Amino acid sequence: MNFTSINPFNGSRIGNYKKHNEADVLRIINKAQQTFDSWRKVSVKERAALISAVGDALRKNTEKYARMITQEMGKPIAESRAEIKKCAWVCDYYSDHAEKLLAEETIKTEASWSFVRHDAIGCVLAIMPWNFPFWQVFRFAAPALAAGNTALLKHAPNVFGCATYISDAFRDAGIPDGVFQNLFIDTDAIGGVIADKSVKAVTLTGSERAGSAVAALAGKHLKKTVLELGGSNAFIVLEDANIADAVRIAVTSRMQNAGQSCIAAKRFLVVEQVYDDFVAGFISEVKKLKSGDPMNETTQLGPLARIDLANQLQRQVQESVKAGAELLLGGNQQGCFYEPTVLGNVTPGMPAFDEETFGPLAPMIKVRDAAEAIKFSEMSRYGLGVTLFTQNKNNAMAMAEEFTDGACFVNELVKSDPRLPFGGTKSSGYGRELSRDGMMEFVNRKTVYIK
């Protein structure tokens, strides 16, 4: 059996990828373990230099890799190029900082010498999604490999072409064979990989359901996990906000990647004094967006990655309207394309409020004040991030303490940055990626005590 990659824009077949059988999987895992024994002994400085070379390989092949992203999941080509550049950035970050981040920490005790080492743990399985097919991988792989681990990537089947190019980038940079390998397997084969004694940890970015299943499997075998799952981020606009800035950033936050982002703004909580102005401005800007062929340089909105995703969004819109939401813009589906859609009068109990919406849908929720905005923001089982627009920084600092999400961005959209820890709470998962925290997730913080 082969996996087939299909272009969501025109339905054409991009490539076929041979499924790994049980013998293939065992061979790949064994190679990862054998390579780990030597890779972990390579100096941090040398590993960092190789990670830097991976960044160079990405820049050299930006156009080639970006085209594969766009062909496989429909992202506008300009956004695909930006994704590759961001991956090079995360390689630069860990190349520049790996030695400092992994340095021994001396702790004064009664011992002659006591310190903490940061040792690689072994082979880490990464289960990654299709929406940012390069970035999701590199924000895990750059720190994990720089720390001396090896990696197995089980990517989403619709982006196996991207997975192949990612492994090419590591190979072209001089990373030894076996440090980074792909697993072309079905979901039902993941359990066997997690159970293998050579696999020491699992990181997953994906749905709440997938995270729960993987966590249960990993827990059964006492394997470390990091989960970055769904999100229903609140975008809060207070009465003293700069409305023009709020509108501009709100449109970007909701509509980039056709809304297919876990950290996209998904619930717009706007105080009643500025609600009408914000909604009118948002609709005006959304109407200017150009949909079409994602390979076209001027396209700003491409198709959703699969037809089932567009169907799911259509259900959420229709059920919300049936429950009393007002259709202010859009609401039409044509194959994988979904028209940018704005719903007004959205309230708790509607799919547009309660569920994660993965597409270009903007639910507008009117709130009385900041207190009700916090209340509504917290009325979600997810907890990835909150955007807050206000010109009162003291008020913003006070409100930031009230949110239980993993991030709060004031006057800016929620985004991932190699310099900052990234991750969620509640049903958005646990653990952190990026920054020092992301590197520490897959090391053994070993205490050494010498007297």
matplotlib code that plots the C-alpha trace (Angstrom):
import matplotlib.pyplot as plt

x = [0.0, 1.2, 0.3, -0.8, -0.3, -3.1, -3.1, -6.2, -6.5, -6.9, -7.1, -3.9, -1.7, 1.7, 3.4, 3.2, 5.1, 5.7, 4.2, 6.8, 6.0, 6.9, 10.4, 11.0, 9.9, 12.1, 15.1, 14.5, 14.1, 17.2, 19.2, 18.0, 19.2, 22.6, 23.1, 22.2, 25.1, 27.6, 25.6, 25.2, 29.0, 29.5, 30.4, 27.6, 29.7, 29.8, 26.2, 25.3, 27.4, 25.5, 22.1, 23.4, 24.1, 20.6, 19.4, 21.7, 20.2, 16.7, 17.6, 19.3, 16.2, 13.5, 11.6, 11.7, 10.5, 7.9, 6.3, 5.9, 4.1, 1.8, 1.1, 0.4, -1.7, -2.8, -1.0, -0.3, 3.2, 4.3, 3.3, 5.1, 8.3, 7.9, 7.5, 10.8, 12.6, 11.2, 12.5, 16.0, 15.6, 14.9, 18.0, 20.0, 18.7, 19.7, 22.9, 23.8, 22.5, 22.9, 26.2, 24.9, 21.5, 23.1, 25.9, 26.3, 24.6, 26.8, 24.8, 26.4, 25.9, 27.9, 29.6, 33.0, 31.3, 27.6, 26.1, 23.3, 24.2, 21.8, 22.2, 20.2, 17.7, 17.7, 15.2, 12.2, 9.1, 7.5, 3.9, 3.3, 0.4, -0.1, -0.9, 2.6, 4.4, 7.9, 7.7, 6.0, 8.8, 11.7, 10.6, 10.9, 13.8, 16.3, 16.5, 16.1, 18.9, 21.1, 20.8, 22.1, 18.8, 17.8, 14.3, 11.7, 9.1, 5.6, 4.2, 0.6, 0.1, -1.0, 2.4, 4.8, 6.5, 7.3, 8.6, 10.9, 12.3, 12.9, 15.0, 16.8, 17.6, 19.2, 21.2, 22.4, 23.6, 25.8, 23.7, 24.6, 22.2, 20.0, 19.8, 16.5, 14.3, 10.8, 8.2, 5.6, 3.0, -0.7, -2.0, -2.7, 1.1, 2.0, 1.4, 4.0, 6.6, 5.8, 6.1, 9.6, 12.2, 14.4, 11.9, 12.3, 9.7, 6.9, 6.0, 2.7, 1.1, -2.4, -6.0, -7.2, -8.4, -5.0, -3.2, -5.3, -4.7, -1.0, -0.7, -2.5, -0.2, 2.9, 1.7, 1.2, 4.9, 6.1, 7.3, 7.7, 5.3, 4.9, 1.5, 0.5, -3.2, -6.2, -6.9, -9.8, -7.9, -9.8, -9.0, -10.2, -10.8, -11.4, -12.9, -9.6, -8.0, -6.6, -9.3, -7.5, -4.5, -6.8, -8.7, -5.5, -4.0, -7.2, -7.6, -4.1, -4.5, -7.7, -7.2, -3.5, -3.1, -6.8, -7.5, -5.8, -3.7, -4.0, -3.0, -5.2, -7.7, -10.9, -13.3, -13.5, -14.6, -15.3, -16.7, -20.0, -18.8, -16.5, -18.2, -19.9, -16.8, -14.6, -16.9, -17.5, -13.7, -13.0, -15.6, -14.2, -10.7, -11.7, -13.5, -10.2, -8.5, -7.9, -8.7, -7.5, -4.6, -2.1, 0.8, -0.2, 1.9, -1.1, -3.3, -3.9, -6.3, -6.0, -8.1, -8.4, -6.1, -8.8, -12.5, -13.5, -12.1, -14.2, -17.2, -16.6, -16.4, -19.6, -21.4, -20.1, -21.3, -24.7, -25.4, -24.3, -26.7, -29.5, -28.8, -29.1, -25.8, -26.1, -24.3, -22.6, -20.3, -19.6, -20.8, -20.3, -18.2, -16.9, -14.9, -11.9, -12.4, -14.3, -15.4, -14.1, -17.0, -18.0, -20.7, -22.3, -24.2, -22.3, -23.0, -21.8, -23.5, -23.0, -20.3, -18.6, -18.0, -17.6, -15.6, -12.3, -12.9, -10.2, -10.8, -11.5, -14.4, -14.6, -17.2, -18.0, -19.0, -20.2, -19.2, -20.1, -16.6, -13.2, -14.5, -17.0, -14.3, -12.1, -15.1, -15.9, -12.3, -12.0, -15.2, -13.2, -11.7, -8.6, -5.8, -3.2, -3.2, -5.1, -4.7, -5.6, -6.0, -5.8, -3.7, -3.7, -0.6, -1.2, -4.7, -3.2, -0.7, -3.5, -5.7, -2.8, -2.7, -6.4, -5.9, -5.0, -3.7, -0.1, 0.4, -1.0, 0.0, -1.0, -1.6, -0.2, -1.4, -0.4, 2.6, 5.5, 9.0, 12.2, 13.2, 10.0, 8.5, 5.4, 2.6, -0.8, -2.9, -6.1, -7.1, -4.5, -1.9, 1.1, 4.9, 6.7, 8.4, 11.1, 13.4, 15.3, 12.1, 11.8, 15.3, 14.9, 11.9, 14.0, 17.1, 18.0, 18.6, 21.1, 22.4, 26.1, 27.3, 31.0, 32.4]
y = [0.0, 3.5, 6.9, 9.5, 13.2, 15.3, 19.0, 20.4, 23.3, 21.2, 17.6, 16.5, 13.8, 15.1, 11.9, 8.3, 7.2, 3.5, 2.4, 1.1, -2.4, -3.8, -4.9, -1.4, 0.2, -2.0, -1.3, 2.4, 2.4, 0.3, 2.6, 5.6, 3.8, 2.8, 6.3, 7.9, 6.0, 8.1, 11.3, 12.0, 11.9, 14.6, 17.8, 20.4, 22.8, 20.4, 19.5, 23.2, 23.8, 21.1, 22.6, 25.9, 24.1, 22.8, 26.4, 27.2, 24.2, 25.6, 29.0, 27.5, 25.5, 27.9, 28.0, 24.2, 23.5, 26.3, 25.0, 21.6, 23.1, 25.0, 22.0, 19.6, 21.6, 24.7, 27.5, 30.7, 30.5, 33.7, 32.2, 29.0, 30.9, 32.7, 29.3, 28.0, 31.2, 30.8, 27.2, 28.6, 31.1, 28.4, 26.5, 29.7, 30.2, 26.8, 26.8, 30.1, 29.2, 25.4, 25.5, 28.0, 26.2, 22.8, 24.0, 22.4, 24.2, 24.4, 24.4, 25.1, 22.4, 20.6, 18.7, 19.5, 19.8, 19.5, 20.3, 19.4, 17.9, 18.1, 14.8, 13.6, 10.9, 9.0, 8.5, 10.8, 10.1, 13.2, 13.0, 16.2, 17.8, 19.2, 22.8, 24.1, 21.0, 22.3, 24.7, 22.2, 19.7, 22.1, 23.7, 20.3, 18.9, 21.8, 21.7, 18.0, 17.1, 19.9, 18.3, 15.0, 13.1, 11.3, 11.7, 9.7, 11.7, 10.4, 13.2, 13.7, 11.5, 14.4, 16.1, 13.2, 15.1, 17.8, 15.1, 13.8, 17.3, 17.8, 14.7, 15.8, 19.1, 17.3, 15.0, 17.8, 19.7, 16.7, 15.4, 11.7, 9.0, 7.8, 11.1, 12.1, 9.6, 9.4, 6.8, 6.4, 4.5, 4.4, 5.8, 2.3, 1.5, 4.3, 2.2, -0.3, 2.5, 4.0, 0.6, 0.0, 0.2, 2.4, 5.2, 7.3, 10.1, 11.3, 14.8, 15.5, 18.5, 17.8, 17.3, 16.9, 13.3, 12.4, 13.8, 11.9, 8.6, 9.1, 10.2, 7.1, 4.9, 6.7, 6.5, 2.8, 2.5, 5.3, 7.5, 11.3, 13.3, 16.9, 17.7, 20.8, 20.3, 22.4, 26.0, 28.4, 31.6, 34.7, 38.0, 40.7, 44.3, 46.8, 50.2, 52.0, 49.9, 51.3, 49.9, 50.3, 48.3, 45.7, 45.2, 44.8, 42.3, 40.5, 39.8, 38.4, 36.3, 34.7, 34.5, 33.6, 30.0, 30.1, 30.0, 26.6, 27.3, 26.2, 29.7, 31.7, 34.1, 32.1, 34.0, 37.8, 39.3, 42.9, 45.4, 46.8, 50.4, 49.6, 46.4, 47.9, 49.8, 46.7, 44.4, 46.8, 47.4, 43.7, 42.9, 45.7, 44.4, 40.7, 41.7, 42.9, 39.5, 37.7, 34.0, 31.7, 29.6, 29.5, 29.4, 32.8, 35.5, 37.7, 35.1, 35.6, 32.8, 29.3, 26.2, 24.3, 21.3, 18.6, 18.4, 17.0, 20.1, 22.4, 20.2, 20.4, 24.2, 24.3, 22.3, 24.6, 27.7, 26.3, 25.0, 28.3, 30.2, 27.8, 28.5, 32.3, 33.6, 36.2, 35.5, 38.8, 37.7, 34.5, 31.1, 29.4, 26.3, 25.2, 22.0, 22.7, 26.4, 28.1, 31.7, 34.0, 34.1, 36.5, 35.6, 38.1, 37.7, 34.5, 33.2, 30.3, 27.0, 27.6, 25.5, 28.8, 29.6, 26.1, 24.3, 24.8, 26.2, 25.4, 27.7, 31.3, 31.8, 34.8, 34.6, 38.0, 38.1, 41.3, 41.7, 44.3, 45.0, 43.6, 41.3, 39.7, 39.3, 37.4, 35.3, 34.4, 33.9, 31.3, 29.5, 27.2, 23.8, 25.0, 27.2, 28.1, 31.9, 35.1, 38.4, 41.5, 45.0, 47.9, 51.0, 50.7, 48.7, 48.5, 47.1, 44.6, 43.4, 42.9, 41.0, 38.8, 37.3, 36.2, 34.2, 30.5, 30.1, 29.4, 32.9, 36.4, 38.8, 42.4, 44.5, 41.6, 38.3, 35.1, 33.6, 31.2, 32.6, 30.6, 32.9, 32.3, 29.1, 27.9, 25.6, 25.4, 24.4, 22.4, 20.5, 22.4, 20.0, 20.3, 20.8, 23.6, 24.0, 26.5, 28.7, 27.0, 25.2, 23.4, 22.1, 20.9, 18.8, 16.1, 16.0, 14.2, 16.8, 14.7, 15.6, 14.9, 15.2, 14.8, 14.9]
z = [0.0, -0.8, 0.5, -2.1, -1.7, -3.4, -4.2, -2.5, -5.1, -8.2, -7.0, -8.9, -7.5, -6.3, -5.2, -3.9, -0.9, 0.0, 3.4, 5.8, 7.0, 10.4, 9.3, 7.9, 11.1, 13.3, 11.1, 11.3, 15.1, 15.5, 13.3, 15.4, 18.5, 17.1, 15.8, 19.1, 20.8, 18.6, 18.0, 21.8, 22.1, 19.4, 21.1, 21.5, 19.5, 16.5, 16.7, 16.8, 13.7, 11.9, 12.9, 11.5, 8.3, 8.2, 8.3, 5.4, 3.5, 4.1, 2.8, -0.3, -1.1, 0.0, -3.3, -3.7, -0.2, -0.3, -3.5, -1.9, 1.1, -1.2, -3.4, -0.6, 1.8, -0.1, 1.7, -0.4, -1.7, 0.1, 3.4, 2.5, 1.9, 5.2, 6.9, 5.5, 6.6, 10.1, 10.2, 9.3, 12.1, 14.7, 13.5, 13.9, 17.4, 18.7, 16.8, 18.6, 22.0, 22.4, 24.3, 26.8, 27.2, 27.7, 30.0, 33.4, 36.3, 39.4, 42.6, 45.9, 48.5, 51.2, 48.4, 47.0, 43.7, 42.8, 39.5, 37.0, 33.6, 30.6, 28.8, 25.7, 26.4, 23.2, 20.3, 20.3, 18.2, 16.7, 15.5, 13.5, 11.6, 8.1, 8.7, 9.2, 7.7, 8.1, 11.1, 13.4, 12.7, 13.0, 16.3, 17.8, 15.8, 16.1, 20.0, 20.3, 17.8, 19.1, 22.6, 21.2, 20.6, 17.5, 16.0, 14.2, 12.3, 11.8, 9.6, 8.4, 5.3, 3.1, 3.5, 3.1, 0.3, 2.9, 5.2, 2.5, 1.8, 5.6, 5.8, 2.7, 4.4, 7.3, 5.1, 2.8, 5.9, 6.9, 9.8, 10.1, 8.8, 11.5, 13.4, 11.7, 9.9, 8.5, 9.4, 6.6, 8.7, 9.5, 12.7, 14.0, 13.9, 16.2, 19.3, 18.4, 17.9, 21.3, 22.9, 21.5, 24.3, 22.1, 21.8, 25.0, 24.5, 22.2, 21.1, 19.3, 17.7, 16.6, 17.7, 21.3, 20.4, 19.0, 22.0, 24.4, 22.6, 22.4, 26.0, 27.1, 25.0, 26.3, 29.8, 29.6, 28.7, 31.0, 28.2, 28.4, 26.3, 25.1, 23.6, 21.7, 20.8, 19.8, 20.6, 20.6, 21.3, 22.5, 20.8, 23.2, 22.2, 25.0, 24.7, 24.7, 22.0, 18.8, 16.6, 13.3, 14.7, 16.3, 13.0, 11.0, 13.3, 13.9, 10.2, 10.0, 13.1, 11.8, 8.1, 7.6, 6.5, 5.7, 9.4, 9.8, 12.9, 16.5, 17.7, 15.4, 16.9, 17.0, 19.3, 19.1, 22.4, 21.8, 24.4, 23.3, 23.0, 20.1, 18.8, 15.8, 14.7, 15.1, 13.2, 10.4, 10.0, 10.2, 7.4, 5.3, 5.4, 4.9, 1.7, 0.3, 0.7, -2.6, -2.8, -5.6, -6.8, -3.9, -6.3, -7.5, -5.8, -5.1, -3.5, 0.2, 0.9, -0.5, -0.1, 3.1, 3.1, 2.7, 1.8, 5.2, 6.9, 4.7, 5.4, 9.1, 9.0, 7.0, 9.7, 12.5, 10.6, 9.7, 13.2, 14.8, 12.5, 13.3, 17.0, 16.5, 15.1, 12.4, 9.1, 8.4, 5.6, 3.6, 4.6, 1.3, 0.5, -2.9, -2.6, -0.4, -0.6, 2.2, 1.8, 4.6, 7.0, 9.8, 12.3, 14.7, 17.9, 18.7, 22.3, 24.4, 23.3, 19.6, 17.8, 16.7, 20.4, 22.0, 19.4, 17.7, 14.2, 11.8, 8.9, 7.9, 10.3, 12.6, 15.4, 16.9, 20.6, 22.3, 25.9, 28.5, 29.9, 30.6, 33.4, 31.1, 28.4, 30.9, 31.8, 28.2, 27.4, 30.1, 29.0, 26.8, 27.4, 25.5, 26.8, 24.2, 24.1, 24.4, 22.5, 24.4, 22.7, 25.1, 25.5, 29.3, 30.0, 33.8, 33.1, 30.6, 33.2, 35.7, 33.2, 32.1, 35.6, 35.1, 32.0, 32.4, 28.9, 28.0, 26.5, 26.6, 23.8, 24.2, 21.1, 19.0, 17.6, 19.4, 17.7, 18.2, 18.6, 19.1, 22.0, 24.0, 25.4, 23.6, 24.8, 26.3, 29.3, 29.8, 26.6, 24.6, 26.1, 28.3, 28.1, 26.2, 22.9, 21.9, 24.0, 26.8, 28.0, 24.7, 24.8, 28.5, 27.6, 26.1, 28.2, 31.4, 34.1, 35.9, 39.3, 40.0, 43.6, 44.4, 47.9]

ax = plt.figure().add_subplot(projection="3d")
ax.plot(x, y, z, "-o")
ax.set_aspect("equal")
plt.show()
